[in-house]
Amino acid sequence: MDLHPWKISPKEALRIQERLARMVLVQDRIGKVRWVAGADVAYSEDTAFAAVTVMAYPELEPFEEVVVRGKVSFPYIPGLLSFREGPLIMDAFARLRTRPHIILFDGQGIAHPRGLGLASHLGVLLQIPSIGCAKTRLHGEEGPLGEDRGSTAPIWKGGRVIGVVVRTRKGVRPVYVSPGHMVSMEGAVEWVLKTARGFRLPEPLRRAHLLAERAKREDLDGASP
């Protein structure tokens, strides 16, 4: 879905976020899931490597993978990450032969100052159920969290729960989960735990992260004299 251009100013980006946030659906619209995708981006100065992996569920075996390399022009501004990473990630999804049934993004969903983090933004554009699974909290205040796998704590903002802190592995730092689009709060937590198999990150995100980092290393090695 082509809802806006990418070559815009930060001020225009804020207006787009406010508009698209009204299109986000925080309700489960997930049917039978066979293909689960993960998307992540690695950087080498002003070059980015966007990786998307599609895994068969419930086996969580890699089925299809795409990595796209390109220059980034939008500045790094907290809360506007999707305008920096979005064009390359969308390019990667456009190259897939398989349409995922659900996507996990390394970024925020609705746990965002304007309710439109990377997962919500690209979920709306792709019209695929999406989940934000970030390594750090961007917005709101979190409650106390237990140490066991599956422990959760709400992320609050203005008396409303906007996300959940989730412990995916005992004694390991948690992840910050929020609905992207067409997923409920409970559904987002459920799918993160379903796809986290012994590591901090859910398997599709972990795989995408490794792919993006490998592409960056290979690019740097190729550029070495």
Summary of the structure (lengths in Angstrom):
residues: 225
radius of gyration: 16.5
end to end distance: 42.3
largest distance: 56.4
contacts: 815
relative contact order: 0.19
helix: 30%
strand: 28%
